[in-house]
Amino acid sequence: MLLPSAFLLFFAAAAAVTNSDWIAALGGRAEVVLGDFSKADLPECDAMVTSYALHHIKDRRAKQAFYKRCFVALRPGGLLINGDCAPAAAGRAFQQDLDVWFSHLGKTYGRAKGKKMYESWADEDEYVPLGEEMRMLGRAGFRVEVQWRRSPFAVIAAIKEAVCKRARWSQTRRG
């Protein structure tokens, strides 16, 4: 349930999301960021939602900086929900994840064309392994939880704690 005072920020790679009825139903309590959201202004908000968009941030340093900006923009207790492809880091598990991804694309385009599409995205996409994605969010200050996983896809919740545990710990240690 959405609190009446909550303000949401949605990240989208395509303009189609701006025409969605669910955005209109939020009655001005949502904003959609289109295009290069790694550089866009991020207003203060309660939640950020992204689905199959953040893999377009090609450089990991830029993505880390983006996560830090998200942390700053979120109000205490706010969260960033990210659904994306987050494959295994290497080896056989990575190959299995690629196979699942090709099968997924194959349902719409056929396996051979789906594989060629995936390969054509290499210049524009960066699929960060799940473990590294979680570490990046943690370094930005978030508490991270995987809400759903069907490899190679995942939904990650990054929570900005209402009270900073480190600050509370530091204050208690000083006496």
Secondary structure, 3 states (H helix, E strand, C coil): CCCCCCCEEEEECCHHHHHCHHHHHCCCCEEEEECCCCCCCCCCEEEEEEECCHHHCCCHHHHHHHHHHHHHHEEEEEEEEEEEECCCCCHHHHHHHHHHHHHHHHHHHCHHHHHHHHHHHHHCCCCCCHHHHHHHHHHCCCEEEEEEEECCEEEEEEECCCCCHHHHHHHHHHC
